[in-house]
Amino acid sequence: MSSLQLPRPRRFGWFKSGLFWRTFFLLSLLTTLSMASWIGMINVFQRGPQVEQTAELLVSVVTITKAALTHSAPDLRSELLFELVSNEGIRILTLEPTDKVEPPPNFLTPELAAIVRGKLGPDTRFSRRVNDMPGFWVSFDIDGDKYWLMLERERLNNLTRVQWVGWATLVGALSLLGAALISSLVNLPLARLTAAARAIAQGKRPAALPEKGSQEIIEANRSFNQMVDDLQQLEKDRAIILAGISHDLRTPLARMQLEVEMANLSQEARDGIQSDIAQMDAIIGQFLDFARPTESATFTTVDLSELLEDCAREAARLPDVRATTEVDADIVVLGNPVDLRRVINNVIENARRYGKTPGGDVTEIDIACHVKLTGHGRRAVVEINDRGVGVPEDQIQQLLRPFTRLDSARGQANGSGLGLAIVERVLTRHNAELTVRNRDGGGLLLQFTLPLAP
């Protein structure tokens, strides 16, 4: 089944559709790669020297302490131990088999332990807590006696892996915030331009874009503002031209109508001429309706339920129309009531002309309106269909084109081919979605959705 829909406003979404997200993603990727390269360089160029420096510090402290204890007088060792604790934060304890020893701290890597054991002996032990006393503990021996040497952990602590992850997470979060800010600033002029273009498509006059920023942004916004002014002037000129066309064409038609009434003509000739004049007047009216803009400033709350019921009653008065309605009560939308009535009447008239039920001269028209949840939220969904022969699937795309009449498919009738083109033009200005397709069981179904009034 083929359908024809009005183009929907583009939304900023994921990578393929949103310039903000695309810029944000690329900046985030660049930041991530930079951080990964930075961490890799630190591991390569700083980790080795840092391990060696820490190992040299441990070996030096143990060696010096061991030498001081070995060469000091026995009666002075107590003072030496006290001075080591007070000034250097070094504590010496005898290593006992019953000591409660916990595993070494996280910063003691296998490389660091291997270097220290290579210089102090393979039996060197490490711990982060001995007998519930925290610190960094290293074992050593003096003439077969084993001792513990405790250093304050702050002298040896480097950034652990957990700390590195924490800092990297913090830096990454700040980088992402910066990327989001930069993306917003970069895309703000384009977002303003997009919003202004969408407003023009909806028949609104957007506020002038600020002519500041980079030279490219200034030129683009200046050109856009000039285009908006030109379009506004064009609308004013067109309104004057339309008023002139209406006066200049319809005045001769009125004179012709009067002359026909006064002329000595047969009734058949008079009816034929009057029918031609009425048709010309109707075609002029359609041209004016197609060219007349729909200003969003004229939008008010419209009781769509009542409007549809009223149009259906008017259509049912025609001898060749049977109209049925299934309309929910109190459906209120925002729009121009005159233009919305023109839309409904044009659809009904199109069905009356081209959608007569096979085997008769009567057009059966079904009108329905309900509130439904769509991809754009809750909307009023209007469906108007006839029970005629429908339209060939390969010709549905042509229905909304101006000056197009598919007489071969829908029966012969006179007209300008602007009825559904006017419908499409007005609904576009009302931010509505239009779908045209063949009805199951025969006939043509036209569906449009309108935003509900707040």
C-alpha positions as CSV (number, residue, x, y, z in Angstrom):
1,M,0.0,0.0,0.0
2,S,1.4,3.4,-1.0
3,S,1.0,6.5,1.0
4,L,1.9,10.1,0.6
5,Q,3.0,12.1,3.6
6,L,4.1,15.6,4.3
7,P,7.8,15.9,5.2
8,R,8.2,15.9,9.0
9,P,10.4,18.4,10.8
10,R,13.9,17.0,11.2
11,R,14.9,16.3,14.8
12,F,18.3,16.3,16.3
13,G,18.9,12.7,17.2
14,W,21.8,10.3,17.1
15,F,24.9,10.4,14.9
16,K,23.3,10.3,11.5
17,S,20.7,13.0,12.1
18,G,22.1,15.3,14.7
19,L,25.1,17.7,14.1
20,F,25.3,18.3,17.9
21,W,25.7,14.6,18.6
22,R,28.1,14.1,15.7
23,T,30.4,17.0,17.0
24,F,30.1,15.7,20.6
25,F,31.0,12.2,19.5
26,L,34.0,13.3,17.5
27,L,35.3,15.6,20.3
28,S,34.7,12.8,22.9
29,L,36.6,10.3,20.7
30,L,39.5,12.8,20.3
31,T,39.6,13.3,24.0
32,T,39.5,9.6,24.8
33,L,42.3,8.9,22.3
34,S,44.4,11.7,23.7
35,M,43.9,10.4,27.3
36,A,44.7,6.9,26.3
37,S,47.9,8.1,24.5
38,W,48.9,10.2,27.6
39,I,48.4,7.2,30.0
40,G,50.3,5.0,27.6
41,M,53.2,7.4,27.5
42,I,53.3,7.6,31.3
43,N,53.3,3.8,31.6
44,V,56.1,3.6,29.1
45,F,58.4,6.5,30.0
46,Q,57.6,7.1,33.7
47,R,56.6,3.8,35.2
48,G,60.1,2.2,34.8
49,P,62.1,5.1,36.3
50,Q,59.5,5.5,39.1
51,V,59.7,1.8,40.1
52,E,63.5,2.0,40.1
53,Q,63.5,5.2,42.2
54,T,61.2,3.7,44.8
55,A,63.2,0.5,44.9
56,E,66.4,2.5,45.4
57,L,64.8,4.5,48.2
58,L,63.7,1.3,50.0
59,V,67.1,-0.4,49.6
60,S,68.9,2.8,50.8
61,V,66.8,3.2,53.9
62,V,67.2,-0.5,54.8
63,T,70.9,-0.5,54.1
64,I,71.6,2.7,56.1
65,T,69.5,1.6,59.0
66,K,71.1,-1.8,59.0
67,A,74.6,-0.3,59.0
68,A,73.7,2.2,61.7
69,L,72.4,-0.6,64.0
70,T,75.4,-2.8,63.2
71,H,78.1,-0.3,63.9
72,S,76.5,1.6,66.8
73,A,77.4,0.9,70.4
74,P,74.9,-1.4,72.2
75,D,74.1,1.2,74.9
76,L,73.3,3.8,72.2
77,R,71.0,1.7,70.1
78,S,67.9,2.7,72.1
79,E,68.6,6.3,71.4
80,L,69.2,5.6,67.8
81,L,65.9,3.7,67.4
82,F,64.1,6.6,69.1
83,E,65.7,9.1,66.8
84,L,64.8,7.1,63.8
85,V,61.1,7.0,64.9
86,S,61.0,10.7,65.8
87,N,62.9,12.2,62.9
88,E,62.7,9.8,60.0
89,G,59.4,7.9,60.7
90,I,61.4,4.6,60.7
91,R,60.4,1.9,63.3
92,I,62.5,-1.2,63.9
93,L,60.9,-4.4,65.4
94,T,62.1,-7.9,65.8
95,L,60.5,-10.3,63.4
96,E,58.7,-13.1,65.3
97,P,57.2,-16.2,63.8
98,T,53.9,-15.3,65.6
99,D,53.6,-11.9,63.9
100,K,50.3,-11.1,62.3
101,V,51.3,-10.1,58.8
102,E,49.0,-8.8,56.1
103,P,49.7,-8.7,52.3
104,P,51.8,-5.9,50.9
105,P,50.2,-2.6,49.7
106,N,48.8,-2.1,46.2
107,F,51.7,0.1,44.9
108,L,54.2,-2.7,45.5
109,T,54.3,-4.1,42.0
110,P,56.1,-7.4,41.1
111,E,58.8,-5.3,39.3
112,L,59.5,-3.3,42.5
113,A,59.5,-6.4,44.7
114,A,62.0,-8.1,42.4
115,I,64.4,-5.2,42.4
116,V,64.3,-4.9,46.2
117,R,64.7,-8.7,46.8
118,G,67.6,-8.7,44.3
119,K,69.5,-6.3,46.5
120,L,68.3,-7.3,50.0
121,G,68.0,-11.0,49.5
122,P,65.3,-13.4,48.2
123,D,63.8,-13.9,51.7
124,T,62.8,-10.2,52.0
125,R,59.2,-9.9,53.0
126,F,56.7,-7.0,52.6
127,S,53.5,-6.1,54.4
128,R,51.1,-3.2,54.8
129,R,50.3,-4.0,58.4
130,V,52.2,-6.0,61.1
131,N,50.4,-6.8,64.3
132,D,47.7,-4.3,63.4
133,M,50.3,-1.5,63.1
134,P,49.8,0.2,59.6
135,G,52.8,1.3,57.5
136,F,55.1,-0.2,54.9
137,W,57.0,-3.0,56.4
138,V,60.2,-4.6,54.9
139,S,62.1,-7.4,56.5
140,F,65.9,-7.7,56.8
141,D,68.4,-9.6,58.9
142,I,71.5,-8.8,60.8
143,D,73.8,-11.8,61.5
144,G,70.9,-14.2,61.2
145,D,68.5,-12.2,63.3
146,K,65.4,-11.0,61.4
147,Y,63.9,-7.6,61.9
148,W,61.0,-5.5,60.5
149,L,61.6,-2.0,59.2
150,M,58.6,0.2,59.0
151,L,58.4,3.3,56.8
152,E,55.5,5.8,56.8
153,R,53.4,4.9,53.8
154,E,53.1,8.5,52.7
155,R,56.9,8.5,51.8
156,L,56.3,5.7,49.2
157,N,52.8,6.0,48.1
158,N,52.4,6.6,44.4
159,L,49.2,6.8,42.5
160,T,47.6,3.3,42.5
161,R,45.6,1.9,39.6
162,V,42.4,2.7,41.4
163,Q,43.5,6.3,41.9
164,W,44.6,6.4,38.2
165,V,41.1,5.2,37.2
166,G,39.5,7.8,39.5
167,W,41.6,10.7,38.1
168,A,41.0,9.5,34.5
169,T,37.2,9.3,35.2
170,L,37.2,12.8,36.6
171,V,39.3,14.2,33.7
172,G,37.1,12.2,31.3
173,A,33.9,13.6,32.8
174,L,35.2,17.2,32.6
175,S,36.3,16.6,29.0
176,L,32.9,15.3,28.1
177,L,31.3,18.4,29.7
178,G,33.7,20.6,27.7
179,A,32.9,18.7,24.5
180,A,29.2,19.2,25.1
181,L,29.7,22.9,25.7
182,I,31.9,23.3,22.6
183,S,29.4,21.3,20.5
184,S,26.6,23.5,21.8
185,L,28.5,26.7,21.0
186,V,29.5,25.5,17.6
187,N,26.0,24.3,16.6
188,L,24.0,27.1,18.2
189,P,24.1,29.3,15.1
190,L,23.0,26.4,13.0
191,A,20.2,25.4,15.5
192,R,18.9,29.0,15.4
193,L,19.0,29.0,11.6
194,T,17.1,25.6,11.5
195,A,14.5,26.9,14.0
196,A,14.0,30.1,11.9
197,A,13.7,28.1,8.7
198,R,11.1,25.8,10.4
199,A,9.2,28.8,11.5
200,I,9.0,30.1,8.0
201,A,7.8,26.8,6.8
202,Q,5.0,27.0,9.3
203,G,4.0,30.5,8.1
204,K,5.6,32.4,11.0
205,R,7.9,35.3,10.8
206,P,11.0,34.4,12.9
207,A,13.0,36.9,14.9
208,A,16.1,38.3,13.2
209,L,19.1,36.2,13.6
210,P,22.0,37.8,15.5
211,E,24.7,39.1,13.1
212,K,27.7,38.3,15.3
213,G,30.3,35.6,15.6
214,S,32.6,34.4,13.0
215,Q,32.6,35.9,9.5
216,E,30.9,32.9,8.0
217,I,28.1,33.0,10.6
218,I,27.6,36.8,10.2
219,E,27.3,36.4,6.4
220,A,24.9,33.4,6.7
221,N,22.6,35.1,9.2
222,R,22.7,38.4,7.3
223,S,21.7,36.7,4.1
224,F,18.9,34.8,5.9
225,N,17.6,38.0,7.5
226,Q,17.6,39.6,4.1
227,M,15.7,36.6,2.6
228,V,13.1,36.8,5.4
229,D,12.5,40.5,4.6
230,D,12.3,39.8,0.9
231,L,9.7,37.0,1.6
232,Q,7.7,39.3,3.7
233,Q,7.7,42.0,1.0
234,L,6.8,39.3,-1.5
235,E,3.8,38.3,0.6
236,K,2.6,41.9,0.8
237,D,3.0,42.3,-3.0
238,R,1.2,39.0,-3.6
239,A,-1.7,40.1,-1.4
240,I,-2.0,43.3,-3.5
241,I,-1.8,41.3,-6.7
242,L,-4.5,38.9,-5.5
243,A,-6.8,41.7,-4.6
244,G,-6.3,43.2,-8.1
245,I,-6.8,39.8,-9.8
246,S,-10.0,39.2,-7.9
247,H,-11.3,42.7,-8.8
248,D,-10.1,42.7,-12.4
249,L,-11.4,39.2,-13.3
250,R,-14.6,39.0,-11.4
251,T,-15.9,42.4,-12.4
252,P,-16.1,41.4,-16.1
253,L,-17.7,38.1,-15.1
254,A,-20.4,40.0,-13.1
255,R,-21.1,42.1,-16.2
256,M,-21.3,39.0,-18.4
257,Q,-23.7,37.5,-15.9
258,L,-25.9,40.6,-16.1
259,E,-25.8,40.7,-19.9
260,V,-26.8,37.1,-20.0
261,E,-29.8,37.8,-17.8
262,M,-30.8,40.7,-20.0
263,A,-30.1,39.0,-23.4
264,N,-32.8,37.4,-25.5
265,L,-31.5,33.8,-25.2
266,S,-33.1,30.5,-25.0
267,Q,-33.2,28.9,-21.5
268,E,-30.8,26.2,-22.6
269,A,-28.2,28.7,-23.9
270,R,-28.6,30.9,-20.8
271,D,-28.1,27.9,-18.5
272,G,-25.0,26.9,-20.4
273,I,-23.4,30.4,-20.3
274,Q,-24.3,30.8,-16.6
275,S,-22.7,27.4,-15.8
276,D,-19.5,28.5,-17.7
277,I,-19.4,31.8,-15.8
278,A,-19.9,30.0,-12.4
279,Q,-17.2,27.5,-13.3
280,M,-14.8,30.4,-14.2
281,D,-15.6,32.1,-11.0
282,A,-15.0,28.9,-9.0
283,I,-11.6,28.4,-10.7
284,I,-10.6,32.0,-9.9
285,G,-11.6,31.3,-6.3
286,Q,-9.4,28.2,-6.2
287,F,-6.4,30.1,-7.6
288,L,-6.8,32.7,-4.9
289,D,-7.2,30.1,-2.2
290,F,-4.0,28.3,-3.4
291,A,-2.0,31.5,-3.5
292,R,-3.4,33.0,-0.2
293,P,-1.0,32.5,2.7
294,T,-2.1,31.0,6.0
295,E,-0.7,33.3,8.8
296,S,0.0,31.6,12.1
297,A,-0.9,34.9,13.8
298,T,-4.5,34.1,12.8
299,F,-4.5,30.7,14.7
300,T,-7.1,30.3,17.4
301,T,-8.6,27.4,19.3
302,V,-11.0,25.6,16.9
303,D,-13.6,23.0,18.0
304,L,-12.7,20.4,15.3
305,S,-15.6,18.1,16.3
306,E,-18.2,20.8,15.8
307,L,-16.5,21.9,12.5
308,L,-16.5,18.4,11.1
309,E,-20.2,17.9,12.1
310,D,-21.1,21.2,10.5
311,C,-19.3,20.4,7.2
312,A,-20.9,17.0,7.1
313,R,-24.4,18.5,7.6
314,E,-23.8,20.9,4.7
315,A,-22.5,18.1,2.5
316,A,-25.6,16.0,3.3
317,R,-27.8,18.7,1.9
318,L,-26.5,18.0,-1.6
319,P,-28.7,15.6,-3.5
320,D,-25.8,13.4,-4.6
321,V,-24.0,13.1,-1.2
322,R,-24.5,10.8,1.7
323,A,-22.3,11.7,4.7
324,T,-21.8,9.7,7.9
325,T,-19.7,10.9,10.9
326,E,-18.0,9.2,13.7
327,V,-16.5,12.1,15.6
328,D,-15.4,12.3,19.3
329,A,-16.7,15.2,21.1
330,D,-14.8,18.3,22.3
331,I,-11.6,17.8,20.2
332,V,-10.0,21.2,20.1
333,V,-7.0,22.1,17.9
334,L,-5.1,25.3,17.2
335,G,-5.5,26.7,13.7
336,N,-7.3,29.1,11.3
337,P,-11.0,28.1,11.4
338,V,-11.7,29.5,7.9
339,D,-8.7,27.6,6.3
340,L,-9.6,24.3,8.2
341,R,-13.1,24.6,6.9
342,R,-11.8,25.1,3.4
343,V,-9.6,22.0,3.8
344,I,-12.6,19.8,4.8
345,N,-14.9,21.2,2.2
346,N,-12.2,20.7,-0.6
347,V,-11.8,17.1,0.5
348,I,-15.5,16.5,0.5
349,E,-15.9,18.2,-2.9
350,N,-13.1,16.2,-4.3
351,A,-14.9,13.0,-3.1
352,R,-18.2,14.2,-4.5
353,R,-16.7,14.8,-7.9
354,Y,-14.5,11.8,-8.3
355,G,-15.6,9.2,-5.7
356,K,-19.1,8.2,-6.6
357,T,-20.1,4.8,-5.5
358,P,-20.0,2.4,-8.5
359,G,-23.5,1.6,-9.8
360,G,-25.0,4.9,-8.7
361,D,-24.9,8.7,-8.9
362,V,-24.4,9.2,-5.1
363,T,-21.2,9.7,-3.2
364,E,-20.9,8.0,0.2
365,I,-18.5,9.9,2.4
366,D,-17.4,8.7,5.8
367,I,-15.9,11.2,8.2
368,A,-14.1,10.2,11.4
369,C,-12.1,12.0,14.0
370,H,-10.4,10.6,17.1
371,V,-7.6,11.6,19.5
372,K,-4.7,9.1,19.1
373,L,-1.1,8.8,20.3
374,T,1.2,9.3,17.4
375,G,5.0,9.7,17.0
376,H,4.6,13.4,17.8
377,G,2.4,12.8,20.9
378,R,-1.4,13.0,21.2
379,R,-3.0,14.4,18.1
380,A,-6.4,14.7,16.5
381,V,-6.6,12.2,13.6
382,V,-9.2,13.0,10.9
383,E,-10.1,10.5,8.2
384,I,-12.4,11.3,5.3
385,N,-13.0,8.6,2.7
386,D,-15.3,7.8,-0.2
387,R,-16.4,4.4,-1.6
388,G,-15.6,5.0,-5.2
389,V,-13.1,3.2,-7.4
390,G,-10.0,4.8,-5.8
391,V,-6.8,5.7,-7.6
392,P,-4.2,3.5,-9.2
393,E,-1.4,2.9,-6.8
394,D,1.2,4.3,-9.2
395,Q,-0.7,7.6,-9.5
396,I,-1.3,8.4,-5.8
397,Q,1.9,10.4,-5.7
398,Q,0.4,12.9,-8.2
399,L,-2.7,13.7,-6.3
400,L,-1.4,16.6,-4.3
401,R,0.4,18.3,-7.2
402,P,-1.1,21.5,-8.4
403,F,-3.2,21.5,-11.6
404,T,-3.4,17.7,-11.6
405,R,-6.7,15.8,-12.2
406,L,-6.7,12.1,-12.5
407,D,-9.9,12.0,-14.6
408,S,-9.1,8.7,-16.2
409,A,-9.1,7.0,-12.8
410,R,-11.8,9.0,-10.9
411,G,-14.4,9.9,-13.5
412,Q,-14.7,13.0,-15.7
413,A,-15.3,16.3,-14.0
414,N,-14.4,19.9,-14.5
415,G,-12.0,21.8,-12.2
416,S,-8.6,23.4,-11.9
417,G,-6.8,20.5,-10.2
418,L,-6.1,22.6,-7.1
419,G,-8.5,21.2,-4.6
420,L,-6.1,18.7,-2.9
421,A,-3.1,21.0,-3.5
422,I,-4.8,23.6,-1.4
423,V,-5.4,21.0,1.3
424,E,-1.8,20.1,1.3
425,R,-0.6,23.7,1.4
426,V,-2.9,24.7,4.3
427,L,-2.1,21.6,6.4
428,T,1.6,22.2,5.9
429,R,1.1,25.6,7.5
430,H,-0.8,24.0,10.4
431,N,2.1,21.6,11.1
432,A,-0.1,18.7,10.2
433,E,0.8,15.3,8.7
434,L,-1.2,14.3,5.6
435,T,-1.6,10.7,4.2
436,V,-3.4,9.7,1.1
437,R,-4.1,6.1,0.2
438,N,-6.7,3.8,-1.2
439,R,-9.3,2.6,1.2
440,D,-9.7,-1.1,2.0
441,G,-12.8,-2.2,0.1
442,G,-12.6,0.6,-2.5
443,G,-12.4,4.3,-2.6
444,L,-9.8,6.9,-1.5
445,L,-9.0,7.7,2.1
446,L,-7.4,11.0,3.1
447,Q,-6.0,11.2,6.7
448,F,-4.4,14.2,8.5
449,T,-3.4,14.7,12.0
450,L,-3.5,18.1,13.8
451,P,-1.8,19.1,17.0
452,L,-4.2,19.5,19.9
453,A,-4.6,22.9,21.4
454,P,-2.8,23.4,24.7
